[in-house]
Amino acid sequence: MQIIPLRPVPSQTVMATLADQLAQIDVYQKAYGLHLDLYVSNVLLLAGALCQDRNLIVRSRYIGFVGDLCFVDTQGTDDPTYEGLGIRFGLAYIEAGELANSQIS
């Protein structure tokens, strides 16, 4: 598992190499929750995914992303909000080999 660094701002874009995939992750707050867009090599794979605590975001292999992403509340089980990004709420990349045999905690 790899933690992707985020800042406590309402909208941001981070670039990361995840399992040899050049990923662009856009994280943004809306009135009804935190959302995420995922691009790999400039191709949009996910748009407007709702971010929840310990809930896998990608979920489907057919879109072509290796591994998965999820947010983890380090102080409880609340869904993430931008104010706590990088402080209370971490964005985790879970490698494909870790998915089948691990529990997100």
C-alpha positions in Angstrom: 0.0 0.0 0.0 1.2 3.5 -0.9 -0.1 6.7 0.6 -0.6 9.5 -2.0 0.1 12.9 -0.5 -2.8 15.4 -0.5 -3.2 18.9 0.8 -6.3 20.3 2.7 -7.6 22.3 -0.2 -11.1 22.0 -1.9 -9.6 21.1 -5.3 -6.3 19.6 -6.3 -4.5 17.4 -8.9 -1.8 15.0 -8.0 0.4 12.9 -10.3 1.8 9.6 -9.2 3.3 6.5 -10.8 1.3 3.6 -9.5 2.4 0.1 -10.7 4.0 1.6 -13.7 0.9 3.6 -14.5 1.2 7.4 -14.9 -1.8 8.5 -12.9 -3.4 11.9 -12.6 -5.9 12.1 -9.7 -8.2 15.1 -9.4 -9.8 15.4 -5.9 -12.5 17.9 -5.3 -15.1 18.8 -2.8 -18.8 19.2 -3.8 -21.8 20.1 -1.6 -22.6 16.4 -1.3 -19.1 14.9 -0.7 -15.5 14.5 -1.9 -15.1 13.3 -5.4 -12.3 11.9 -7.5 -11.4 11.7 -11.2 -8.7 9.3 -12.3 -6.7 9.5 -15.5 -4.0 7.1 -16.7 -1.7 8.3 -19.4 -4.1 11.2 -20.1 -7.1 8.8 -20.6 -10.1 9.4 -18.3 -10.9 6.1 -16.5 -13.2 7.4 -13.7 -15.1 10.6 -13.3 -17.0 11.9 -10.3 -16.3 8.9 -8.1 -17.7 9.5 -4.6 -14.9 9.1 -1.9 -15.9 7.2 1.2 -13.9 5.9 4.1 -12.3 2.5 3.4 -14.5 2.0 0.3 -12.6 1.0 -2.8 -13.0 3.6 -5.6 -12.0 1.8 -8.8 -13.5 -1.6 -8.1 -13.6 -2.8 -11.7 -10.7 -4.3 -13.6 -12.3 -3.8 -17.0 -11.5 -0.1 -17.0 -7.8 -1.1 -17.1 -6.4 0.3 -13.9 -4.0 -2.0 -12.0 -4.8 -1.9 -8.3 -7.3 0.3 -6.5 -7.6 3.5 -4.5 -9.4 4.2 -1.2 -9.5 6.9 1.5 -8.7 6.0 5.1 -9.8 8.0 8.1 -7.0 7.8 10.6 -9.1 9.0 13.5 -12.4 7.1 13.0 -14.7 6.1 10.2 -16.0 9.4 8.7 -16.1 9.9 5.0 -13.3 12.3 3.8 -13.7 16.1 3.5 -11.1 18.4 2.0 -10.3 20.1 5.3 -8.7 16.8 6.6 -6.9 15.7 3.5 -3.3 14.8 4.3 -4.0 15.2 8.0 -6.9 13.0 9.0 -7.8 11.5 5.6 -5.2 9.6 3.6 -5.6 8.4 0.0 -4.1 4.9 -0.4 -3.1 3.1 -3.5 -3.6 -0.7 -3.0 -1.5 -2.9 -5.3 -3.3 -5.6 -7.2 -1.6 -8.4 -5.2 -2.7 -6.8 -2.0 -6.4 -6.5 -2.9 -7.3 -10.2 -2.7 -5.6 -10.9 0.6 -6.0 -7.7 2.6 -8.5 -5.9 4.6 -8.4 -2.1 4.6 -7.7 -0.8 8.0 
